[in-house]
Amino acid sequence: PMAKSLVRALLEWRKRFPEDCGEYYVVGSTTDPNAFMRPDRLTKEFALFAEMHGFDCTAHDLRHTFATKLLSRGVDVVTVAYLLGDDPQTVFTNYAAYDFDAIEASRKVISALA
């Protein structure tokens, strides 16, 4: 899912520059912020961007953070898998982490059962 403002901007871009859209759907790059970029270049371009701006993270770090934050906020594994283009088992194996607040909350629920 994307913010509605981003969807509007992308649709406007497509109207203004239909010849540039084709199969490309990532806008901007470190060399030309108005250019369309093939998705397979995203990792390399992000690495250059991060280096230029002093970030110590990769595109995969962003993906991992996105997935773990969704899971920690209660989004189900199947939905997260769909958003990432993965299968649920892969998401569970790679992105599910212990949520210590949730563990503590479950202790309280378990204690109340006794």
N, C-alpha and C positions, 0 to 999 in steps of 0.2 A: 504494500500500500504506500501511496505517496500523498503528501500534503496536497490539498486541492489547489493551492496557489502554484505549486510546481506543475501539476497536471495542466493548468491553464497556460502557464508559460511554455510548456513543451508543445501544446497544441498550437499556440500562437506561432512558435518557431516553425512548426511543420507547415503552417499556412504561408509564412513569409519565405521559407526556403525549401519548398517541396523537393527540388532536385538534389538537395544535400542529404535528405533523410534516408532513403533507401533502407538497407538492413542495419544501419548504425542507430544506436539509441542512447549512447552516453555522450553528453554534450560537454565540451571543453577539454583542454589538455594544457600541459605546462608550456607548450610552444604556441598554441593558438586557442584562446579561451572561447572562440566562436565556432570552432571546428567540431564536427562529429567524430567520435572515436569508436573503433571497433571494441566490443566488450573484452576481447582477449588482451587488449593493451592496458586495461584498467590497472592491473597490478603493477605493471612497470611504471605507468604514469603516476600512480599514487606514490610509489617509492621515490620518484624524482621530486614530487611535490613535498613529501614529508621531509626529505633531505634539505630542500630549499628553505623550508620553514622551521627546521629544527625539531620536527616531531620524531619521537622514537616509537613508531608503530607501523604496522603493515596493513594492507587492505584486509588480510585475513584476521588481524587483531580486531578490526572494526566489525567484521562479520561475526567473530566469536562474541564480542561484547553485545552486539545486537541480539544474537540468539540467547545468550545467558540472561540478559536483562528481560527479554520477553518471557522466558521460562520462569524467572524469579518473580515476575509480576502475575503469574498465574495463567499465561497463555499456554494452551495445551501443546504437547509435543507434535501432534499431527499438523496443527496449524503452523507452528514454527518450521516444521519440515517443508511444508508447502511453500512458505515464504522464501526459504533458502534454496528450494529446488533439490532437496535431499529427501531420503526416506526417513521415517520416524526413528528407526533403530540407529541410523547414523547420527541423527541429532541427539538422541539420548546418550549414545556412547561418547560423542565428542563435546557436547555443550552442556549437558546436565551437570550441575555442581551442587554440592551440599549448600543448602541455605540454612545457616545456623539459627536465624530467627524463626524459620518454619519448623526446625527441629524442636526448638524450645516451646513453640506454640503447640506442637503435637504432644510434647510431654505433659503439658497442662491438660490437654483433652484426655489423654490416656489416664492421668491421675484422677480426673473427674469421673471416669468410668468405674473406678474401684469402689 
